[in-house]
Amino acid sequence: MHKAERIVLENDVLRLEVVPQWGGRVACLRADDVDILVPLRDREFDPLAWPRAGA
């Protein structure tokens, strides 16, 4: 399995990582090296089954 591509947006304080292959879900949100949202592990994701895949 290959690692999913991530789009990264960041400023001086916040870092956001979004995974387009997962339907644009947030993979990581951090502020000053502290997790705001716990990062997802790389895994297969079916974007058509997102309501059952968890939030």
SVG drawing of the C-alpha trace seen along z (x, -y; Angstrom):
<svg xmlns="http://www.w3.org/2000/svg" viewBox="-23 -33 29 35">
<polyline fill="none" stroke="black" stroke-width="0.4" points="0.0,0.0 1.4,-3.4 1.2,-6.4 -1.7,-8.8 -0.7,-12.2 -1.4,-15.0 -2.1,-18.7 -0.4,-20.8 -1.6,-24.3 0.3,-26.0 1.1,-29.3 3.3,-30.3 1.0,-28.4 -1.2,-25.9 -0.6,-23.0 -3.4,-21.3 -3.0,-18.1 -5.8,-17.0 -5.9,-13.8 -7.7,-14.2 -7.9,-10.4 -9.9,-10.1 -12.6,-12.5 -10.7,-15.6 -10.6,-14.4 -8.4,-16.1 -5.4,-13.8 -3.7,-16.1 -4.4,-19.4 -1.6,-20.7 -0.9,-23.9 2.7,-24.6 3.5,-20.8 0.4,-19.8 -2.2,-17.6 -5.6,-19.2 -7.0,-16.3 -5.2,-12.9 -3.6,-12.0 -5.1,-9.1 -3.0,-6.1 -2.5,-5.5 -5.1,-3.0 -7.4,-2.1 -10.4,-4.4 -13.5,-4.1 -14.8,-7.6 -18.2,-6.3 -18.6,-4.6 -17.6,-7.6 -20.7,-7.6 -19.7,-4.1 -16.0,-4.8 -16.1,-7.0 -15.5,-10.7"/>
</svg>
